[in-house]
Amino acid sequence: MLTQIEGIHHITSMARDARRTDRFITETLGLRRVKKTVNFDAPDVYHLYYANGTGQPGTVMTYFPFPDIVAGKRGVGEVGATVYAVPKGSLDFWARRFEESGVGGLVRETRFGDARLRFDGADGDGFALVEAESDAREPWSGGGIADDAAIRGFHSASLVLRDRGGTEALLSLMGYRPLAEENGILRMRRGGGNGADLIDLETHADAPSARQGAGSVHHIAFAVADDAAQLAAREALTAEGFQITPVIDRDYFHSIYFRAPGGVLFEIATNEPGFANDEDMAHLGEALKLPRQHAHLRSRLEASLPKIGG
Ligand code: ZN
């Protein structure tokens, strides 16, 4: 069993409109944009990162806005819901805020004894807020939302699967343990992690496969401390027969990727070096940052990418 995984590191989704997505995440959800860069593999589009004030792993939502992308279609083989932790008693505030802003898909429910509010992101992305008992993670104070309601970071993610067996076995190998089961949803937990400790496995045996597009999660990344921990994880997963990419330098973390049984793309990302790697912590996410390999594209990209705030 791997002991290196510390919980969720980041979740990356696709969007159609960079400006609309940016407004939704920074204004409606009150998160901090901690990096404005480009998709390293497709530099004509942004890669936008949103998190708590410090860009702590376990709080980081990222977007690839592709202007011409079709809408995603929900189904099996993907992350169905990205769930944020908020303080106890704050869901009434959030429900009012979302109603006033015209946010869609609002559903109050209880899962594993916790009050939740489901809502749709800018492209119908599956999101939820859940009231968490205590959460030591610092919220971003610059988002206009009081500390007694502000988002703390990820609570969990739900993976929607036709058959959960292979993914359950993989998560067990990654150090997750079954915590509870309710209505056919298995909750698994990685104890002692970064706070983003939970993964829910939802089985829908007869549902169609998801079609990725705007509003779909592209991949979910799990956190490890550093390169050594990542290498150990890579070796252990390779020994189990998983096809893992080489280590790829994403400037703010180092990444490996592999496809989980059931279809969800997994990444394992290092906590180092973090988002202050190429700009001052006080000004994260304001200027367009480009990786060395795309620096020569700056004037073209500054002209072609849509302007977003900051
Ligand atoms: Zn990623």
Residues whose N, C-alpha, C, O or C-beta is under 5 A from the ligand:
A	BS01	ZN	T12 A221 E267
